[in-house]
Amino acid sequence: MNKKEKWSLELSEYIMQGEPSRVEKAKTWETAIGLQEVDGLKPSKYLIETAKEHIEGNIDLREVENRINNYYKVLDNRKTEELENSEEADKVAVRITELLSEKSFNFNPTELINIHKRLFSGVYKHAGKIREYNFTKKEWVLNDDTVVYAPYETILPTLQYDFLQEKEFSYKDLSLEDSIKHLCRFTSDIWQVHPFCEGNTRTTAVFIIKYLKTFGFNINNDVFAEHSWYFRNSLVRANYKNFEMSIFEDISFLEKFFYNLLTNANFELKNRFTHVNYEQSAIQGVLKCNRCTLEEQAIINIIKVNSNIKQEEVAKVIGKSLRTVKTRMIEMQKKGLIARKNGKRNGEWTIL
C-alpha cells in the first residue's frame, strides 16, 4: 500500500461510518490533501493524525493550523527537501479545508486572487500577487511542449472579461450537457490565463468548487481527491494545439471529469488517456444528458442521498426559495425525471 492509499483509507473510514458531521469533514480533507498531488506533494503522517482529531471533533481548524505551524517551526533547522515538500502540502491542505468549510464567496477576480493569497501566504513570497513575467512549462502529456499562457500584461483585463461573460451567462433551461461544456470552458479559460507564478491549478480548483456550490451542488469529493493530476492534465489538453501534428484543443477530458464531479458518473479518468500520443478511439465517449438542467441535476443528486428529503430541506441545500424548488420539482415530474411515491406526507422521491 503506497502513502496515498494509506491516508485515503484512514480518512475514508470516517465516511464509511456515516456520521454526518464527520463525513463532511473527512470528504473536505480528502479533497484538500488530494489536490496537493497536482504539484507532486505528499502530506506528512502528522497532518493525517491532526486531521483525524479535527474530524472527530476534538480540535477546531484554528488549532489544526497552530499545530502544523509549530510542528514545522520545531523542525526548522533539520528540514530536508522531503520535509519542505510536506510542509507546503500540509499547510496548503489545512487552508483549503478552511476555505471549503466557509460559506462566503464572491464571484469576481478579486476572490480568485484572495484564495491564492490565503492558500500560499508564508509559503510563496508572491502569494496573492499577479505574475509579472511570461513563462512556459514543459508538460509530460505534451511530450515536453507547453501551453501558451496569457501575456502577463493582459492578465487582469482578461480575467475581468472572462468573469463578466460568465456572470452575464444564463444557465436557465440549458441542458446539463451544454451547462457542463460551458463550465468546462470557463474553468479552462481562467486556468489558461495563469494569473500566478505557482499554485495556479490548486487555486483554480478551490475557486471552481466554491463556485459550483452556489449552484446547489454537493461536490463528489472523491473526484478531486483521487484525480487532481488528471484535472490538471485535462486543463492542459483543453488549451493546447499543434497544427503541424494535427493536435487541437480538446475539452472532452475535462468534461468527463466534470460529469464525475457533478453527476457521480463513472468515467475512467486515467492520466495516460490525456497524453497526446494516446489512441483516442479507445477512450469512452462523453455521456449525453439533454433531459435535465444543471439545477435539476443538483436536485437529483440530493434525492440520491436522501429519498425522503422534504422540499424545504432541498431549498436550503441548493440556496433557492421554497417556491422555486416546488415549481422546479413539479417540472421535473412532468419531464419524467423524478416521481413521488406513497403520498405527500410519508412518501419518498424516486429518480426515473
DRENLODREN-927096 format. One record per residue (C-alpha): residue in one letter; x, y, z. Coordinates in steps of 0.1 Angstrom, whole numbers, plus 5000, padded with zeros to 4 digits. Layout:
DRENLODREN-927096
aXYZ/...
//
This chain:
DRENLODREN-927096
m500050005000/n501550344990/k501450655011/k498450804992/e496450484996/k497150475033/w496050835042/s493050795019/l492050475036/e492450625070/l490150925062/s487650705042/e486950515074/y485150815088/i483050845056/m482050475058/q480950525094/g478250765081/e478151015110/p477151335091/s479451585109/r482451355104/v481651265068/e481651625056/k484951705073/a486551385061/k485451455025/t486851805026/w490151685040/e490351425012/t489951694986/a492351935003/i495151675006/g494451514972/l494951844954/q498551854966/e499351584941/v498951844914/d502451964923/g503751624934/l503451704971/k502751444998/p501251515033/s503051425065/k501851155088/y501551435114/l498951615093/i496851305088/e496851245126/t495951605132/a493251605106/k491651295122/e491451485155/h489651765137/i487251515121/e486551365154/g485651705169/n488551725193/i490052035179/d488952315155/l490752425123/r492552715141/e494152465164/v495052245134/e496852535118/n498652625150/r499852265155/i501152235119/n502952575121/n504552475154/y505452135141/y507552275112/k508952555134/v510452295157/l511952115126/d513152445111/n516952365114/r516552005103/k514552045071/t515251815041/e513751865007/e511151605015/l510251795047/e509952115027/n507551955003/s505451805031/e505452145048/e503852305017/a501452015013/d500352025050/k499952405053/v498152445020/a495852145027/v494852305060/r494052635043/i492052455015/t490052285042/e489352615059/l488252775026/l485952485016/s484352495050/e483352855047/k480052955030/s481253305019/f482053354982/n482253644958/f482253584920/n485053814908/p488753814900/t489553964935/e488153644951/l490453434929/i493453644939/n492453634976/i492153254975/h495753234962/k496853474990/r495153275017/l496552935004/f500153034999/s500853325024/g504153235041/v504752955015/y505453174984/k506753524985/h504353614957/a501253484974/g498253684961/k500253864935/i499753864897/r502753734879/e504953994863/y506753794836/n505953554808/f506953184811/t506552834796/k506152494813/k507252164799/e504251914801/w504651544801/v501251504783/l502551724755/n505951554751/d507551844769/d505852114748/t504052394766/v500652564767/v500752924755/y499653124786/a498353484787/p500953764784/y501453904819/e500454254808/t496954124799/i496253904829/l493854134849/p491854264820/t491553914806/l490253784839/q487854074842/y486453994807/d486153624814/f484353684847/l481953944832/q481053704804/e480353424829/k478353654852/e476153754823/f475653394811/s472353224819/y472152854827/k468452864830/d466852594809/l470252494795/s470752114792/l473151954816/e475451864787/d475652224775/s475952354810/i478952124817/k480552224784/h480252594794/l481552534829/c484552344815/r485352624791/f485152894818/t487352684841/s489752624812/d489952994803/i490753124837/w493352854842/q495052934809/v495353304819/h497653154847/p497553464869/f500053324894/c503653204892/e502952894912/g499852734928/n497652824898/t495852484895/r495152444932/t493752804933/t491552744903/a490252414918/v489352574951/f487652864933/i485652634910/i484552414939/k483252714958/y481552844926/l479852514919/k478452514954/t476552824946/f474552614921/g473552384950/f475952104942/n477451884969/i480651814951/n481751454947/n485051504967/d486451174956/v487051314921/f489451584932/a490851374959/e491851094936/h492251264902/s493751604908/w496651534884/y494151424857/f492351754864/r495551954856/n496351734826/s492851784812/l493252164815/v496552134796/r494851944768/a491952194767/n494452474759/y496952314736/k497052304698/n499852204674/f498852234638/e501852064625/m500951754644/s497251794638/i496551824676/f493752064686/e492352194718/d490351904734/i487951974762/s486551624764/f488951514791/l487751804813/e484151724805/k484551364818/f486051504850/f483151744855/y480551464848/n482051254875/l482351554898/l478651674894/t476651364885/n478551074901/a479150934866/n481950674864/f484150774835/e487650624838/l490050914845/k493450784836/n496351024831/r497650824801/f494350904783/t495351274783/h498751214766/v498951344730/n500251014718/y497450804733/e495050634709/q491950854715/s489550604699/a490050384730/i488550654753/q485050614765/g482650874749/v481151164768/l477751094784/k474851264768/c472151414791/n469851664774/r466851594796/c467851784828/t469352124836/l472252204859/e469852294887/e467751984881/q470851764883/a471751924917/i468251824930/i468751474916/n472051444935/i470351544967/i467551294962/k470151014956/v471451084991/n468051115008/s464951004990/n462751115020/i464051465019/k461551745023/q461352034997/e462152285025/e465452095030/v466152084993/a465652464991/k468152515020/v470752295004/i470652454969/g470152804982/k466852874964/s463452974977/l460852704986/r458552834959/t461352794933/v462052434944/k458452334943/t458052474908/r461252304896/m460351964911/i456851984895/e458552044862/m460951754868/q458051524874/k456451634842/k459651564823/g459851214838/l463051284858/i461651214893/a458451084908/r456751104942/k455650774957/n453250684986/g451851034990/k452951385001/r453251335039/n455050995042/g456150945006/e459650944990/w461251064959/t462250834931/i464650904903/l463350774870/
//
